[in-house]
Amino acid sequence: MSEEQENKEPVEAIEIPVVPTPEVQVEPSKATQAEAEAEAIIADANPAEPKHSPEEVAEEKVIIAGNDGVTDGAKNVDVLAAALDAEGDDDDEEFIPSFFIEEDDRHRVELDCLFEKATKRITSVTRSGVGIDFAKYKSLHHTEEWFEFSVPDYEDVSKYRQRSTVYRQNSGVPVVDSVQVRNFLLVWHLKDWSLRDRNGEKVKLEFEDAGSLTDESVRLVYSLPSAIIDVMLTILERDVLLSD
């Protein structure tokens, strides 16, 4: 150590007082409140499923291998769940099941939609009749909407699957693109709806001679919020194609 370093006096440490930062109470914005309400609605519509033992899971399991038609079981989980609590007639001797799809058969998908009153933007989309009390969401506006579809038969679905098949180079196997199948269902089978324009007039869908939506109507449908289309098509696939 040099002589200069030995003669230096030690420097005393200076304590800097810490001033506590005052807590600021921030009021939640209307957007934040709307998001919280929307999350609560989704939670109401999708209650937590009870836990089952491995034996119960194995007993109830139905193998469904995607949208390529390779499956050894198919079911409408919503109808089965509702049937557990429904009362029915045990006398089924005169019941005649409906196996064959007619050209004029229609299936209606009904939705509950919630909109933020301030912005008029949609905040929640659920299947109608799931037991949500919409009256408690004071800052949101509730509407009931419906979409009517023709019912695809096996020939239709097979054609859509074939046209939606893509080849995955990484796996080396063909895979059905489920999004493209949904596009076929939307363009070829949506026949009517309850939607209205800003003046409250019902918006009419236009169709080609072959039965598909016209290009103008397709652009109109594709301008809907993705949440509406996703929920609507999921319900359609579950109800009509028995997709789980």
C-alpha positions as CSV (number, residue, x, y, z in Angstrom):
1,M,0.0,0.0,0.0
2,S,1.4,3.5,-0.9
3,E,2.1,6.2,1.7
4,E,-0.6,8.4,0.1
5,Q,-3.3,5.6,0.6
6,E,-2.2,5.1,4.3
7,N,-2.6,8.8,5.2
8,K,-6.2,9.0,3.8
9,E,-8.9,9.2,6.4
10,P,-11.8,6.8,6.1
11,V,-14.9,8.3,4.6
12,E,-18.0,8.0,6.8
13,A,-21.0,6.4,5.2
14,I,-23.9,8.8,4.7
15,E,-27.4,7.5,5.4
16,I,-30.0,8.6,2.9
17,P,-33.5,8.7,4.5
18,V,-36.1,6.7,2.5
19,V,-39.3,8.7,2.0
20,P,-42.3,6.3,1.8
21,T,-44.3,6.7,-1.4
22,P,-47.9,7.6,-0.7
23,E,-50.4,5.0,-1.9
24,V,-52.6,6.2,-4.8
25,Q,-56.1,4.8,-5.1
26,V,-56.8,4.3,-8.8
27,E,-60.4,3.9,-9.8
28,P,-60.8,1.1,-12.3
29,S,-61.8,2.3,-15.8
30,K,-65.0,1.4,-17.5
31,A,-63.1,-0.8,-19.9
32,T,-61.5,-2.7,-16.9
33,Q,-64.9,-3.1,-15.3
34,A,-66.4,-4.4,-18.5
35,E,-63.5,-6.9,-18.9
36,A,-64.1,-8.1,-15.3
37,E,-67.8,-8.5,-16.0
38,A,-67.1,-10.4,-19.2
39,E,-64.7,-12.8,-17.4
40,A,-67.4,-13.4,-14.8
41,I,-69.9,-14.2,-17.5
42,I,-67.6,-16.7,-19.2
43,A,-67.0,-18.3,-15.8
44,D,-70.8,-18.6,-15.3
45,A,-71.2,-20.2,-18.7
46,N,-68.3,-22.6,-18.1
47,P,-68.4,-23.8,-14.5
48,A,-65.6,-25.9,-13.3
49,E,-66.2,-29.6,-13.9
50,P,-66.1,-31.9,-10.9
51,K,-63.1,-34.1,-10.6
52,H,-63.5,-37.8,-11.3
53,S,-61.5,-40.8,-10.4
54,P,-59.3,-42.4,-13.1
55,E,-61.8,-45.3,-13.2
56,E,-64.7,-42.9,-14.0
57,V,-62.7,-41.1,-16.6
58,A,-61.7,-44.3,-18.3
59,E,-65.4,-45.4,-18.3
60,E,-66.7,-42.2,-19.8
61,K,-63.9,-41.6,-22.3
62,V,-64.9,-41.6,-26.0
63,I,-62.1,-41.5,-28.5
64,I,-62.7,-38.9,-31.2
65,A,-59.7,-38.4,-33.6
66,G,-60.2,-34.8,-34.9
67,N,-62.2,-33.7,-37.9
68,D,-61.0,-36.3,-40.4
69,G,-63.8,-38.7,-39.8
70,V,-61.7,-41.3,-38.1
71,T,-63.6,-42.0,-34.9
72,D,-65.1,-44.8,-32.9
73,G,-67.6,-42.6,-31.0
74,A,-69.5,-39.3,-31.4
75,K,-71.8,-37.5,-29.0
76,N,-73.4,-34.1,-28.3
77,V,-72.1,-33.4,-24.9
78,D,-74.5,-30.5,-24.3
79,V,-77.6,-32.5,-25.1
80,L,-76.4,-35.4,-23.0
81,A,-75.7,-33.1,-20.0
82,A,-79.2,-31.5,-20.3
83,A,-80.9,-34.9,-20.6
84,L,-79.5,-36.0,-17.2
85,D,-81.7,-33.5,-15.5
86,A,-84.7,-33.6,-17.9
87,E,-87.9,-35.6,-17.3
88,G,-88.9,-37.9,-20.1
89,D,-91.5,-40.5,-21.0
90,D,-90.4,-44.1,-20.5
91,D,-92.8,-45.3,-23.1
92,D,-90.8,-45.2,-26.3
93,E,-92.7,-47.9,-28.3
94,E,-94.0,-45.4,-30.8
95,F,-90.8,-43.5,-31.2
96,I,-89.4,-43.5,-34.7
97,P,-85.9,-42.0,-35.0
98,S,-84.9,-39.6,-37.8
99,F,-81.9,-41.0,-39.6
100,F,-81.9,-39.3,-43.0
101,I,-81.1,-35.6,-43.7
102,E,-83.6,-33.8,-46.0
103,E,-82.7,-31.0,-48.3
104,D,-84.9,-28.5,-46.4
105,D,-83.7,-29.5,-42.9
106,R,-82.5,-26.5,-40.9
107,H,-80.6,-26.2,-37.6
108,R,-80.7,-22.9,-35.6
109,V,-77.8,-21.8,-33.4
110,E,-78.9,-19.4,-30.7
111,L,-76.5,-17.1,-28.9
112,D,-76.5,-14.7,-26.0
113,C,-74.5,-11.6,-26.8
114,L,-73.4,-8.9,-24.4
115,F,-72.3,-5.4,-25.5
116,E,-70.6,-2.6,-23.6
117,K,-73.1,0.3,-23.7
118,A,-70.5,3.0,-24.0
119,T,-68.7,1.6,-27.0
120,K,-71.3,-0.8,-28.4
121,R,-68.6,-3.4,-28.7
122,I,-69.3,-7.1,-27.9
123,T,-67.8,-8.4,-24.7
124,S,-69.3,-11.9,-24.4
125,V,-70.8,-14.6,-26.6
126,T,-72.3,-17.8,-25.2
127,R,-74.8,-20.5,-26.2
128,S,-78.3,-19.4,-25.2
129,G,-79.9,-21.0,-22.2
130,V,-76.8,-21.8,-20.1
131,G,-78.3,-20.1,-17.0
132,I,-76.6,-16.8,-16.9
133,D,-78.4,-13.9,-15.1
134,F,-77.8,-11.0,-17.4
135,A,-79.7,-8.6,-15.3
136,K,-76.8,-8.3,-12.9
137,Y,-74.5,-6.8,-15.5
138,K,-75.8,-3.2,-15.4
139,S,-73.2,-1.7,-17.7
140,L,-73.8,-4.2,-20.5
141,H,-76.6,-4.7,-23.0
142,H,-77.9,-8.2,-23.7
143,T,-79.3,-9.4,-27.0
144,E,-80.4,-12.8,-28.3
145,E,-79.2,-13.6,-31.8
146,W,-79.7,-16.7,-34.0
147,F,-78.1,-18.2,-37.1
148,E,-79.9,-20.8,-39.3
149,F,-78.0,-23.4,-41.2
150,S,-78.9,-26.1,-43.7
151,V,-77.7,-29.5,-42.4
152,P,-74.7,-31.0,-44.2
153,D,-74.9,-34.7,-45.0
154,Y,-72.1,-37.2,-45.4
155,E,-71.4,-36.3,-49.0
156,D,-71.0,-32.6,-48.1
157,V,-68.7,-33.3,-45.1
158,S,-66.6,-35.7,-47.1
159,K,-66.1,-33.2,-49.9
160,Y,-65.1,-30.5,-47.4
161,R,-62.6,-32.7,-45.7
162,Q,-61.0,-33.7,-49.0
163,R,-60.8,-30.1,-50.2
164,S,-59.3,-29.1,-46.8
165,T,-56.6,-31.7,-46.6
166,V,-53.0,-30.4,-46.5
167,Y,-49.7,-32.3,-46.5
168,R,-47.5,-31.7,-43.5
169,Q,-43.9,-32.1,-44.5
170,N,-42.6,-32.4,-41.0
171,S,-44.8,-35.4,-40.2
172,G,-45.2,-36.7,-43.7
173,V,-48.9,-37.3,-43.4
174,P,-52.0,-35.5,-44.8
175,V,-54.0,-33.5,-42.3
176,V,-57.5,-32.1,-42.5
177,D,-57.4,-28.3,-41.9
178,S,-60.4,-27.8,-39.6
179,V,-60.4,-24.0,-40.1
180,Q,-61.0,-24.5,-43.9
181,V,-63.8,-27.0,-43.1
182,R,-65.4,-24.4,-41.0
183,N,-65.2,-21.9,-43.9
184,F,-67.1,-24.4,-46.1
185,L,-69.8,-24.8,-43.5
186,L,-70.1,-21.0,-43.2
187,V,-70.2,-20.2,-46.9
188,W,-72.4,-23.2,-48.1
189,H,-74.7,-23.7,-45.1
190,L,-75.5,-20.4,-43.4
191,K,-79.0,-19.5,-44.7
192,D,-80.4,-16.9,-42.5
193,W,-79.7,-14.8,-39.3
194,S,-81.2,-12.3,-37.0
195,L,-78.5,-9.6,-37.4
196,R,-79.5,-6.0,-38.0
197,D,-77.8,-2.9,-39.3
198,R,-77.3,0.4,-37.4
199,N,-80.8,1.5,-38.4
200,G,-82.3,-1.6,-36.9
201,E,-83.2,-3.2,-40.2
202,K,-82.5,-6.9,-40.7
203,V,-79.5,-7.6,-43.0
204,K,-80.4,-10.0,-45.8
205,L,-78.0,-12.6,-47.0
206,E,-77.7,-13.1,-50.8
207,F,-77.0,-16.5,-52.4
208,E,-75.6,-17.8,-55.7
209,D,-77.6,-20.2,-57.8
210,A,-75.5,-23.1,-56.5
211,G,-76.6,-22.3,-52.9
212,S,-73.4,-20.6,-51.5
213,L,-73.3,-17.1,-50.2
214,T,-72.4,-14.4,-52.8
215,D,-69.0,-12.8,-52.5
216,E,-70.6,-9.7,-51.0
217,S,-72.4,-11.7,-48.4
218,V,-69.2,-13.6,-47.6
219,R,-67.4,-10.4,-47.0
220,L,-70.3,-9.3,-44.8
221,V,-70.1,-12.5,-42.7
222,Y,-66.4,-12.3,-42.4
223,S,-66.6,-8.8,-41.0
224,L,-68.3,-10.1,-37.9
225,P,-66.2,-10.4,-34.7
226,S,-64.3,-13.6,-34.7
227,A,-65.7,-14.5,-31.3
228,I,-69.3,-14.7,-32.8
229,I,-68.2,-16.9,-35.7
230,D,-66.0,-19.2,-33.5
231,V,-68.7,-19.8,-30.9
232,M,-71.4,-20.2,-33.6
233,L,-69.5,-22.7,-35.6
234,T,-68.4,-24.7,-32.5
235,I,-72.0,-25.1,-31.5
236,L,-73.0,-26.1,-35.0
237,E,-70.3,-28.7,-35.2
238,R,-71.3,-30.1,-31.8
239,D,-75.0,-30.2,-32.6
240,V,-74.9,-31.4,-36.2
241,L,-71.5,-33.2,-36.6
242,L,-71.4,-34.4,-33.0
243,S,-67.8,-33.0,-32.7
244,D,-66.6,-33.0,-29.1
